[in-house]
Amino acid sequence: MSELAIAGLIPALQCMRTAQAADPMPPWDVRAKRLRALETMLREQRGAFAEAISADFGQRPAEETDLLEIFPSLSGIRHALCHGRRWMRPRGSLAGLAFLPARNVLMPQPLGIIGIIVPWNYPLYLAIGPLVDALVAGNRAMIKMSEYTPRFSALFAEQMARHFQSDEVLVVTGDAEVAQAFSALPFDHLLFTGSTAVGHHVMRAASTSLTPVTLELGGKSPAIIGPGARFDNAVERIVFGKLVNAGQTCIAPDYVLLPRARVADFIATARRAVTQMYPQLAQSTQYASVASDRQYQRLVGLRDGAVAAGAQVHPLSEATDDPARRLLPPQLLSEVNDSMGVMQEEIFGPLLPLVPYDSLDEAISYVAAHPHPLALYLFEQDRTLIDRVLARTVAGGVSLNDTLFHIAQHGLPFGGVGASGMGGYHGEAGFRTFSHLKPVFRQARFNGVGLLNPPYGARFRRMLELLLKRG
């Protein structure tokens, strides 16, 4: 099956290139029609998509799929429909003073064929989000779905085929071998969302054809509780950001930096928050399962390895581990150190280490000494302290006094920096990522450039001196 899928990739890409060459600058009506087809599909299949994702996970509440996948997907489409026509317009400006009355123009042009590699944790939104940006920019797209969400991937491929021609948008399913072949295709741009480890392989494969890449990776995103934070609110928002989708979110808080005197308060407050959000958690249908046995065993290994190295576990509910259902209850870890696996790799699950500090500068130094995270969360009211943290830390994106929601802002680019990724998308930033902003210099009919022609005599030298003075 993999060999058949791989063999079909090159012809599919060539077919798409032929179609794009016939219509390299789709007008707004064509782009809007594609976006509306995507919106129609999402509204029609909302329930079926949620059921398929839940079946792949073992349990994923439909409410979380609606909130975290359907809503941002539809919102992104509506934003593109409202603003896309304006984004398409060439942007003119006067040429440099020495070249007047010439004009400069930036002409947004579709790159061509966009490759999108989708992870398993948010298989709908992380397919639709970049696809919206690719379509509004006038491109066509090939999408490789995750083999770890087979039910949803099959349904998504089926529904996309109903709403789009195969030379407009093509969904590819298959295993890791298919993904490897997909990442080596000569796309005009490739967007990958996934782990840093796999990101290395994707970038290496793309480099063989000099395909530009946007990498949305992850890393250990810190939540910092400042000395002036509204403490109970901070704990509640951190718990929310950590436990939706059972922590299987690339921008979930990965550890908490907090004043040393507040560790016991955090544990007690977090327990109350979990009780309020997930009463009777063991029987709750609103707490997601870990998506696979492999991920479940990895998380258990991280926790147990930390305990063996001296960490303390603080359960946040009465529920216990349930390997059969892949239900891992939320747990805090204290007495952790950087030698533990739980502090070295992205957790991607409902375990949350607590790292106490004695001064905010100590917390800032800790973040700065580690690889740049995809997200940073700061809870603080003092503007001076907020500015200090923002100035001295580097992160892909920041939410102040909340978690997660910077990803849903269409006016902000979303992306990583350093080990957490490169490039960004969403909204106009996504339009620009998937466009070539072609620079055009438009010379005026009447101009003085002939004065610079050879032979280089006294007149030329006077003109040159004038240009050099003006810089």
DOZAGU-116103 format. One record per residue (C-alpha): x negated, z, y negated; residue number from 1. Coordinates in steps of 0.25 Angstrom, whole numbers, plus 5000, padded with zeros to 4 digits. Layout:
// residues N
(r (X; Z; Y); NUM)
...
//
This chain:
// residues 471
(r (5000; 5000; 5000); 1)
(r (4989; 5003; 4990); 2)
(r (4982; 4990; 4993); 3)
(r (4995; 4983; 4990); 4)
(r (4997; 4990; 4977); 5)
(r (4982; 4988; 4973); 6)
(r (4983; 4973; 4976); 7)
(r (4995; 4972; 4967); 8)
(r (4988; 4978; 4955); 9)
(r (4980; 4967; 4950); 10)
(r (4991; 4956; 4951); 11)
(r (5001; 4966; 4944); 12)
(r (4991; 4968; 4933); 13)
(r (4989; 4953; 4931); 14)
(r (5004; 4950; 4931); 15)
(r (5005; 4960; 4920); 16)
(r (4994; 4954; 4912); 17)
(r (5000; 4941; 4913); 18)
(r (5013; 4946; 4908); 19)
(r (5006; 4954; 4896); 20)
(r (4998; 4941; 4892); 21)
(r (5012; 4934; 4891); 22)
(r (5017; 4945; 4881); 23)
(r (5004; 4952; 4876); 24)
(r (5012; 4958; 4864); 25)
(r (5026; 4962; 4868); 26)
(r (5035; 4963; 4856); 27)
(r (5042; 4976; 4854); 28)
(r (5055; 4972; 4861); 29)
(r (5048; 4970; 4874); 30)
(r (5040; 4984; 4873); 31)
(r (5053; 4991; 4869); 32)
(r (5061; 4985; 4881); 33)
(r (5050; 4990; 4890); 34)
(r (5051; 5004; 4884); 35)
(r (5066; 5004; 4885); 36)
(r (5065; 4999; 4900); 37)
(r (5056; 5011; 4903); 38)
(r (5066; 5021; 4895); 39)
(r (5078; 5015; 4904); 40)
(r (5070; 5017; 4917); 41)
(r (5067; 5032; 4913); 42)
(r (5081; 5035; 4909); 43)
(r (5087; 5029; 4922); 44)
(r (5077; 5035; 4931); 45)
(r (5075; 5049; 4925); 46)
(r (5081; 5056; 4936); 47)
(r (5075; 5048; 4947); 48)
(r (5061; 5049; 4941); 49)
(r (5062; 5064; 4940); 50)
(r (5067; 5065; 4955); 51)
(r (5055; 5056; 4960); 52)
(r (5045; 5064; 4952); 53)
(r (5051; 5077; 4957); 54)
(r (5050; 5072; 4972); 55)
(r (5036; 5068; 4970); 56)
(r (5032; 5082; 4964); 57)
(r (5041; 5090; 4974); 58)
(r (5048; 5096; 4962); 59)
(r (5048; 5092; 4948); 60)
(r (5060; 5096; 4939); 61)
(r (5067; 5084; 4933); 62)
(r (5067; 5092; 4920); 63)
(r (5052; 5091; 4919); 64)
(r (5052; 5076; 4922); 65)
(r (5062; 5074; 4911); 66)
(r (5055; 5082; 4901); 67)
(r (5041; 5078; 4905); 68)
(r (5042; 5064; 4909); 69)
(r (5055; 5058; 4906); 70)
(r (5057; 5063; 4892); 71)
(r (5042; 5060; 4887); 72)
(r (5044; 5046; 4893); 73)
(r (5057; 5043; 4886); 74)
(r (5052; 5049; 4873); 75)
(r (5039; 5040; 4874); 76)
(r (5048; 5028; 4876); 77)
(r (5057; 5031; 4864); 78)
(r (5045; 5034; 4856); 79)
(r (5039; 5020; 4859); 80)
(r (5052; 5013; 4857); 81)
(r (5053; 5019; 4843); 82)
(r (5039; 5017; 4838); 83)
(r (5033; 5005; 4847); 84)
(r (5037; 4994; 4838); 85)
(r (5029; 5001; 4826); 86)
(r (5017; 5003; 4835); 87)
(r (5016; 4988; 4838); 88)
(r (5015; 4984; 4824); 89)
(r (5002; 4979; 4819); 90)
(r (4996; 4989; 4809); 91)
(r (4989; 4982; 4797); 92)
(r (4980; 4987; 4787); 93)
(r (4971; 4982; 4776); 94)
(r (4957; 4978; 4780); 95)
(r (4944; 4985; 4775); 96)
(r (4942; 4984; 4760); 97)
(r (4931; 4973; 4761); 98)
(r (4940; 4964; 4769); 99)
(r (4953; 4964; 4761); 100)
(r (4963; 4958; 4760); 101)
(r (4962; 4957; 4776); 102)
(r (4970; 4966; 4784); 103)
(r (4969; 4973; 4797); 104)
(r (4979; 4974; 4808); 105)
(r (4980; 4983; 4821); 106)
(r (4989; 4975; 4831); 107)
(r (4993; 4983; 4843); 108)
(r (4992; 4975; 4855); 109)
(r (4996; 4978; 4870); 110)
(r (4984; 4981; 4879); 111)
(r (4991; 4974; 4890); 112)
(r (4992; 4981; 4904); 113)
(r (4992; 4996; 4904); 114)
(r (4989; 5004; 4917); 115)
(r (4995; 5018; 4918); 116)
(r (4991; 5027; 4929); 117)
(r (5001; 5038; 4931); 118)
(r (4999; 5052; 4937); 119)
(r (5008; 5060; 4946); 120)
(r (5012; 5072; 4937); 121)
(r (5021; 5065; 4927); 122)
(r (5022; 5052; 4934); 123)
(r (5034; 5047; 4925); 124)
(r (5029; 5051; 4911); 125)
(r (5015; 5047; 4913); 126)
(r (5019; 5033; 4917); 127)
(r (5029; 5031; 4906); 128)
(r (5021; 5037; 4895); 129)
(r (5010; 5027; 4895); 130)
(r (5019; 5016; 4899); 131)
(r (5027; 5018; 4887); 132)
(r (5015; 5017; 4878); 133)
(r (5010; 5004; 4886); 134)
(r (5023; 4997; 4884); 135)
(r (5026; 5000; 4870); 136)
(r (5012; 4995; 4867); 137)
(r (5016; 4982; 4874); 138)
(r (5008; 4983; 4887); 139)
(r (5012; 4982; 4902); 140)
(r (5008; 4993; 4912); 141)
(r (5005; 4996; 4926); 142)
(r (5007; 5010; 4930); 143)
(r (5001; 5017; 4942); 144)
(r (5010; 5028; 4947); 145)
(r (5005; 5041; 4954); 146)
(r (5005; 5041; 4969); 147)
(r (5008; 5056; 4969); 148)
(r (5022; 5053; 4963); 149)
(r (5026; 5042; 4973); 150)
(r (5042; 5044; 4972); 151)
(r (5041; 5043; 4957); 152)
(r (5031; 5032; 4957); 153)
(r (5039; 5023; 4966); 154)
(r (5052; 5026; 4958); 155)
(r (5045; 5023; 4945); 156)
(r (5039; 5010; 4950); 157)
(r (5052; 5006; 4955); 158)
(r (5059; 5009; 4941); 159)
(r (5048; 5002; 4933); 160)
(r (5049; 4990; 4941); 161)
(r (5064; 4989; 4938); 162)
(r (5062; 4990; 4923); 163)
(r (5049; 4983; 4921); 164)
(r (5043; 4970; 4926); 165)
(r (5031; 4971; 4934); 166)
(r (5022; 4964; 4923); 167)
(r (5027; 4974; 4913); 168)
(r (5026; 4988; 4920); 169)
(r (5021; 4990; 4934); 170)
(r (5021; 5003; 4942); 171)
(r (5010; 5004; 4953); 172)
(r (5011; 5015; 4964); 173)
(r (5001; 5018; 4974); 174)
(r (4990; 5028; 4978); 175)
(r (4976; 5031; 4972); 176)
(r (4970; 5018; 4976); 177)
(r (4981; 5010; 4969); 178)
(r (4978; 5019; 4957); 179)
(r (4963; 5017; 4957); 180)
(r (4966; 5002; 4958); 181)
(r (4976; 5003; 4947); 182)
(r (4966; 5010; 4937); 183)
(r (4956; 4999; 4940); 184)
(r (4965; 4988; 4935); 185)
(r (4961; 4981; 4922); 186)
(r (4972; 4986; 4913); 187)
(r (4972; 4985; 4898); 188)
(r (4973; 5000; 4898); 189)
(r (4974; 5011; 4908); 190)
(r (4981; 5025; 4907); 191)
(r (4978; 5035; 4917); 192)
(r (4985; 5049; 4918); 193)
(r (4979; 5059; 4928); 194)
(r (4967; 5068; 4931); 195)
(r (4954; 5067; 4925); 196)
(r (4947; 5065; 4939); 197)
(r (4956; 5052; 4941); 198)
(r (4954; 5048; 4927); 199)
(r (4939; 5046; 4929); 200)
(r (4943; 5036; 4941); 201)
(r (4953; 5029; 4932); 202)
(r (4944; 5027; 4920); 203)
(r (4933; 5022; 4930); 204)
(r (4942; 5012; 4936); 205)
(r (4947; 5007; 4923); 206)
(r (4933; 5005; 4918); 207)
(r (4931; 4994; 4927); 208)
(r (4940; 4985; 4919); 209)
(r (4937; 4992; 4906); 210)
(r (4952; 4996; 4906); 211)
(r (4954; 5006; 4894); 212)
(r (4960; 5019; 4899); 213)
(r (4968; 5031; 4894); 214)
(r (4966; 5043; 4903); 215)
(r (4976; 5055; 4902); 216)
(r (4969; 5065; 4911); 217)
(r (4971; 5080; 4909); 218)
(r (4962; 5092; 4910); 219)
(r (4964; 5107; 4907); 220)
(r (4973; 5108; 4896); 221)
(r (4972; 5122; 4889); 222)
(r (4983; 5130; 4883); 223)
(r (4977; 5139; 4872); 224)
(r (4985; 5151; 4868); 225)
(r (4980; 5155; 4854); 226)
(r (4980; 5169; 4848); 227)
(r (4991; 5166; 4839); 228)
(r (5000; 5159; 4850); 229)
(r (5015; 5162; 4852); 230)
(r (5010; 5167; 4865); 231)
(r (5023; 5167; 4873); 232)
(r (5027; 5153; 4868); 233)
(r (5013; 5149; 4872); 234)
(r (5014; 5154; 4886); 235)
(r (5028; 5147; 4888); 236)
(r (5023; 5134; 4883); 237)
(r (5010; 5134; 4892); 238)
(r (5019; 5138; 4904); 239)
(r (5028; 5126; 4901); 240)
(r (5017; 5116; 4899); 241)
(r (5010; 5121; 4912); 242)
(r (5022; 5122; 4921); 243)
(r (5030; 5109; 4919); 244)
(r (5027; 5100; 4930); 245)
(r (5020; 5112; 4937); 246)
(r (5008; 5110; 4928); 247)
(r (5006; 5096; 4933); 248)
(r (5004; 5090; 4918); 249)
(r (4991; 5085; 4913); 250)
(r (4993; 5092; 4900); 251)
(r (4998; 5105; 4906); 252)
(r (4991; 5118; 4901); 253)
(r (4980; 5120; 4911); 254)
(r (4975; 5133; 4906); 255)
(r (4978; 5143; 4895); 256)
(r (4968; 5149; 4885); 257)
(r (4974; 5162; 4880); 258)
(r (4969; 5175; 4873); 259)
(r (4964; 5185; 4884); 260)
(r (4973; 5196; 4880); 261)
(r (4985; 5187; 4883); 262)
(r (4983; 5183; 4897); 263)
(r (4992; 5193; 4903); 264)
(r (5003; 5189; 4893); 265)
(r (5001; 5175; 4896); 266)
(r (5004; 5177; 4911); 267)
(r (5016; 5186; 4909); 268)
(r (5022; 5176; 4898); 269)
(r (5019; 5164; 4908); 270)
(r (5027; 5171; 4919); 271)
(r (5039; 5173; 4910); 272)
(r (5038; 5159; 4905); 273)
(r (5038; 5154; 4920); 274)
(r (5050; 5163; 4924); 275)
(r (5058; 5157; 4912); 276)
(r (5054; 5142; 4915); 277)
(r (5054; 5143; 4930); 278)
(r (5063; 5154; 4935); 279)
(r (5062; 5155; 4950); 280)
(r (5051; 5145; 4950); 281)
(r (5050; 5144; 4965); 282)
(r (5064; 5138; 4966); 283)
(r (5064; 5131; 4953); 284)
(r (5066; 5116; 4952); 285)
(r (5060; 5116; 4938); 286)
(r (5046; 5119; 4942); 287)
(r (5038; 5107; 4947); 288)
(r (5030; 5106; 4960); 289)
(r (5016; 5102; 4961); 290)
(r (5016; 5087; 4963); 291)
(r (5008; 5086; 4976); 292)
(r (5002; 5094; 4987); 293)
(r (4988; 5090; 4982); 294)
(r (4991; 5095; 4968); 295)
(r (4997; 5108; 4974); 296)
(r (4985; 5111; 4982); 297)
(r (4976; 5108; 4971); 298)
(r (4983; 5118; 4962); 299)
(r (4983; 5129; 4972); 300)
(r (4968; 5127; 4975); 301)
(r (4965; 5128; 4960); 302)
(r (4973; 5141; 4959); 303)
(r (4968; 5147; 4972); 304)
(r (4953; 5143; 4968); 305)
(r (4955; 5150; 4955); 306)
(r (4960; 5163; 4961); 307)
(r (4948; 5163; 4971); 308)
(r (4939; 5162; 4959); 309)
(r (4945; 5174; 4952); 310)
(r (4957; 5169; 4945); 311)
(r (4971; 5176; 4944); 312)
(r (4984; 5170; 4947); 313)
(r (4996; 5174; 4939); 314)
(r (5009; 5168; 4945); 315)
(r (5020; 5164; 4935); 316)
(r (5032; 5165; 4944); 317)
(r (5036; 5171; 4957); 318)
(r (5035; 5157; 4964); 319)
(r (5024; 5155; 4974); 320)
(r (5016; 5143; 4979); 321)
(r (5025; 5133; 4987); 322)
(r (5016; 5123; 4993); 323)
(r (5028; 5116; 5000); 324)
(r (5034; 5113; 4987); 325)
(r (5021; 5112; 4979); 326)
(r (5027; 5123; 4970); 327)
(r (5015; 5130; 4963); 328)
(r (5020; 5141; 4954); 329)
(r (5014; 5143; 4940); 330)
(r (5002; 5152; 4940); 331)
(r (4992; 5157; 4929); 332)
(r (4977; 5159; 4932); 333)
(r (4969; 5170; 4925); 334)
(r (4954; 5173; 4926); 335)
(r (4951; 5159; 4928); 336)
(r (4937; 5153; 4924); 337)
(r (4932; 5139; 4923); 338)
(r (4925; 5138; 4937); 339)
(r (4939; 5138; 4943); 340)
(r (4945; 5125; 4947); 341)
(r (4958; 5129; 4940); 342)
(r (4950; 5129; 4927); 343)
(r (4942; 5116; 4930); 344)
(r (4953; 5106; 4933); 345)
(r (4966; 5103; 4928); 346)
(r (4976; 5111; 4935); 347)
(r (4989; 5102; 4934); 348)
(r (4998; 5113; 4940); 349)
(r (5005; 5127; 4937); 350)
(r (4992; 5135; 4936); 351)
(r (4987; 5140; 4923); 352)
(r (4974; 5147; 4920); 353)
(r (4973; 5157; 4909); 354)
(r (4960; 5157; 4901); 355)
(r (4959; 5169; 4891); 356)
(r (4951; 5168; 4878); 357)
(r (4946; 5179; 4868); 358)
(r (4946; 5169; 4856); 359)
(r (4953; 5156; 4853); 360)
(r (4939; 5150; 4851); 361)
(r (4936; 5154; 4865); 362)
(r (4948; 5146; 4870); 363)
(r (4944; 5134; 4861); 364)
(r (4930; 5134; 4867); 365)
(r (4935; 5135; 4881); 366)
(r (4944; 5122; 4879); 367)
(r (4933; 5115; 4871); 368)
(r (4923; 5118; 4883); 369)
(r (4932; 5111; 4893); 370)
(r (4936; 5096; 4895); 371)
(r (4946; 5091; 4884); 372)
(r (4960; 5094; 4889); 373)
(r (4972; 5084; 4889); 374)
(r (4980; 5095; 4882); 375)
(r (4978; 5108; 4874); 376)
(r (4989; 5118; 4871); 377)
(r (4987; 5128; 4860); 378)
(r (4996; 5139; 4856); 379)
(r (4993; 5145; 4843); 380)
(r (5000; 5147; 4829); 381)
(r (4988; 5149; 4820); 382)
(r (4984; 5135; 4814); 383)
(r (4970; 5138; 4812); 384)
(r (4968; 5142; 4827); 385)
(r (4976; 5129; 4831); 386)
(r (4967; 5121; 4823); 387)
(r (4955; 5127; 4829); 388)
(r (4959; 5124; 4843); 389)
(r (4963; 5110; 4840); 390)
(r (4950; 5107; 4832); 391)
(r (4941; 5113; 4843); 392)
(r (4947; 5108; 4856); 393)
(r (4949; 5094; 4861); 394)
(r (4962; 5090; 4870); 395)
(r (4970; 5078; 4872); 396)
(r (4982; 5084; 4866); 397)
(r (4987; 5097; 4860); 398)
(r (5000; 5105; 4860); 399)
(r (5001; 5117; 4851); 400)
(r (5010; 5128; 4855); 401)
(r (5015; 5120; 4866); 402)
(r (5011; 5112; 4879); 403)
(r (5013; 5098; 4884); 404)
(r (5021; 5092; 4873); 405)
(r (5010; 5085; 4865); 406)
(r (5011; 5075; 4876); 407)
(r (5025; 5071; 4872); 408)
(r (5022; 5068; 4857); 409)
(r (5023; 5053; 4856); 410)
(r (5015; 5054; 4842); 411)
(r (5003; 5060; 4849); 412)
(r (4994; 5053; 4859); 413)
(r (4992; 5059; 4872); 414)
(r (4979; 5059; 4879); 415)
(r (4967; 5066; 4884); 416)
(r (4952; 5068; 4878); 417)
(r (4940; 5068; 4886); 418)
(r (4942; 5073; 4901); 419)
(r (4957; 5074; 4898); 420)
(r (4958; 5059; 4895); 421)
(r (4956; 5048; 4885); 422)
(r (4966; 5040; 4877); 423)
(r (4980; 5043; 4873); 424)
(r (4994; 5038; 4873); 425)
(r (5009; 5041; 4870); 426)
(r (5016; 5035; 4858); 427)
(r (5009; 5027; 4848); 428)
(r (4996; 5032; 4854); 429)
(r (5000; 5026; 4868); 430)
(r (5004; 5013; 4861); 431)
(r (4990; 5012; 4855); 432)
(r (4983; 5016; 4868); 433)
(r (4990; 5004; 4875); 434)
(r (4988; 4994; 4863); 435)
(r (4976; 4987; 4857); 436)
(r (4977; 4989; 4842); 437)
(r (4971; 4975; 4839); 438)
(r (4963; 4975; 4826); 439)
(r (4966; 4963; 4818); 440)
(r (4959; 4959; 4805); 441)
(r (4967; 4949; 4797); 442)
(r (4959; 4942; 4786); 443)
(r (4966; 4938; 4773); 444)
(r (4967; 4923; 4769); 445)
(r (4960; 4926; 4756); 446)
(r (4948; 4935; 4758); 447)
(r (4933; 4936; 4754); 448)
(r (4926; 4937; 4768); 449)
(r (4920; 4923; 4765); 450)
(r (4911; 4930; 4755); 451)
(r (4904; 4936; 4767); 452)
(r (4900; 4923; 4773); 453)
(r (4886; 4918; 4774); 454)
(r (4877; 4914; 4768); 455)
(r (4874; 4928; 4763); 456)
(r (4870; 4927; 4749); 457)
(r (4872; 4935; 4736); 458)
(r (4887; 4935; 4737); 459)
(r (4887; 4940; 4751); 460)
(r (4877; 4951; 4748); 461)
(r (4886; 4956; 4736); 462)
(r (4898; 4956; 4745); 463)
(r (4890; 4964; 4756); 464)
(r (4885; 4974; 4747); 465)
(r (4900; 4976; 4742); 466)
(r (4904; 4978; 4756); 467)
(r (4893; 4988; 4759); 468)
(r (4897; 4996; 4747); 469)
(r (4911; 4997; 4751); 470)
(r (4908; 5000; 4765); 471)
//
